[in-house]
Amino acid sequence: MAPASVAVPEPPRSTGRTRPLVRVVVGSAALLVVFYAYVLRIAVGDANPFDFFGYFTNQTSSLTALVLIAVGALALNGRRPPPWLSVAWGVGAACLIVVAVVYNALVPGTGSAPVWVSVALHVVFPALVLIDIVFSPDRPRLAWTQLWWVLPYPLVWITVVLLRGATDGWVPYGFLLPERGLPSLALHVVGILMLLVVAATAVWALSRRTWRRSAARTR
């Protein structure tokens, strides 16, 4: 029997090969959709990758898809994601919630991509990632002390966008145009960050609730 002061690690929970394989397929599909959208921009003479990936949707979808592929590939090899990748998984889910909410509630139908591309990146992919991270039995519990990691990536993105708007005049979304004035910019930036923290809190809370349920079943 282990000493009372020694924490006994929880044995890994297996979900077979189906779920990890689905993660790899979904992540790869999301990357293909983003790549297809970029090809469409190239076709109309707008090949600047800094503009295309300056959109939060395109950038976040690509990064989260890579995280999903990595998590799935590790699981297929019988390995669990390292702590940093687990946090990235949660951050990606939270950011995709913001992508879905902002696009569908505030700026629906304003993109230049085909409708099916917008639906795939603003509805389907965020929903699949959120469902996976909330209900997967092999998903690690996210510690509250790691919640702050949801902020660095969007803060860097916002900083770059605002700097570009003030220099070359390019911004991905109209509500970030410099000519709207500092109060409007500050209001929108603070609003986005608040929505992001709320989304991350929900992802973290749901992940922990699922773990407690699983633990209760094994008692």
N, C-alpha and C positions, 0 to 999 in steps of 0.2 A: 504494500500500500504506500502511495506517495505521501510524503510529509504534508501536513496541513498548510504549511507556508509556501509550498511549491505549486505554482499554477500548472495544471495539466492541460496541454493544448487540445483543443477540440479536433477530433479526427476529421479529415477532409471528407466532404460529402460529394458523391459522384452523381452526375446526371447523365452518364453514358456519353455517347459520341454525337447524338443528334443535336442537342442544344449548342455545343461548341461549333459544330459544323454549320448550323444555322447562323451563328454569329459571324463566322467567316464569310458566308454567302451574303448576308445582309450588308456587312461592312464593305465587301467588294462591290456589291450592287450600287451602294451609295457613292462610292468613288467613281464608278462608271457613269453614273448620272451627272456628277459634278464635271467630269471630263467631257461628257457629251455637251453640256451647257457651255463649257469653255470653247469647244470646237465650233459651236454656233456663233460665239462672239468673234472668233478668228475669221469665220466665213464672211462676216459683215465688216471686216477691217478693224476690229477692236481686239487686238491680240495682247494688249498690255496685261501681264499676269498680276501686277501690283494693283490694277484696277479691279480685275475679276475677283481675285482673292482678298481684296479689300472689303468685300461684302461679308458681313458677319456670318451669313448663312453658308456661303461657299467655304469659308475658312473653317468654321466650326464643324460643318458636316464632314469635311475631309479629315480633320484631326480626330474627331470622334470615331469615324469609320476605321481609321488606323488603330485606334485603341481597341475597338471591338474585334478587329481581325487578330490583334496580338493576344487578347484575352482568350479568344476562341482557339487559336493555334496552341497556346500553352495548355489549355484544357484537353485538347486532342492528344497531347503528349503526356497527360497525366500530371500536369503541374498547375499550381494555383498562381494567380497573378501576384507579383510583389506589391508591397504596400503602396508605392508611388503610382503603380498602374491602376490599382483599385481606386485611389483618390481621383486619378484622371478620368476613370470610368464614371464616377459620380459627378465630377465637374462637367464632363461632356453631356451627361443627361440633363443637368440643371441648365446648361447653356442652350440645349436644344428645346427645352421648355420655353425659354425666352424667345427663341427663334419662332416657335409655333405661335405663341401668344401675340407677339408684336406684329408678325406678318398677318395673321388671320384676323386679329381684332383691330389693328390700327392702319395697316397699309395693304389690305387685300387686293390682289389683282394688279398691283402696280409694277410688277417685274416684267422684263422683256422676254423671259424664257417661255417655252411652251407650257400650257396649263399642267400637263402631266408631270413635267419636271418640277414645277412649283409645288404641286401636291405631294410628290415623292419626298422633297426636301423639307417642306414646311409642315407636313401632316404625318405621312406614313413613317418616315425614318425617326422623327422624334418620338412617335408613339411606340414603335418597336423597341427603341433603346430604353425608354422609361419602363415599359412593361418588363423587359428583361432584367434590368437592374433592381426592380422592386420585388419581383416574384421568383427569381432564380434561386434555387436552394444552394448553389455553389458560389453565390455572390458574397463577398466578405462584409462584415459589419463595418459601417463607416463611423469613425469616432468623431464626436463633436469638436474635439480639439483640432481637427483637420478641416473644419468647415471653411476657415479663412482662405484656403487654397482656391476657392471658387473665384476670388477677386483678381489675382495678378494677371491672368490672361485677358479678361475683358478690359481691364484698366490699360494694359499695353495697347490693345486694339483701339480703344477710344483715344488714347494719347496720339497714336500715329494718325488716326483719321482727322483729329482736330488740327494737328500740325500740317497735314496735307491741305486741309481746307483753308488754312491761313497762308499757305505758300503757293501751291499750284492751283488751288481753287476746287480740287476734286474731293467730293465726299460721296459715300455710297447711298446715303439716305437724305431726303430733303430736310428732315427735321434737324439735321446736323450742319446745315448751311451757315457759314459765318454771318451772312447778312441778316439772319434772323435775330441777331443780338445776343449778348452774353446771358441775360436772364433766361431766354428761351433755351439756349444751349445747356446752361446749368440745370434747368428744370428737367430737360429730357435725359441728360446724363445721370442725374441723381435718380430719376424715375427708373431708368434701365437697371442701374445698380441695385436699387431696392427690390425690383422684381426678380433680379438674379439671386439675391440673398434669400428671398422668400421661396423661390424655386429650389434652391440648394437645401434649405431647411426642410422642405417637404421630402426631397429625395433622401436626405440623411435620416429623417424620422421614420419614413416608411421602410428603409433598409433595416433599421434597428427593430422595428415592430415585427417584421417578418422573422428575424432571428429569434426573438423571444417566443413567437408562436412555435417555431420549429423546436426550440429547446423544451417548451412545455410538453410537446408531443412525446419527447423521448424520456420524460421523467416517469 
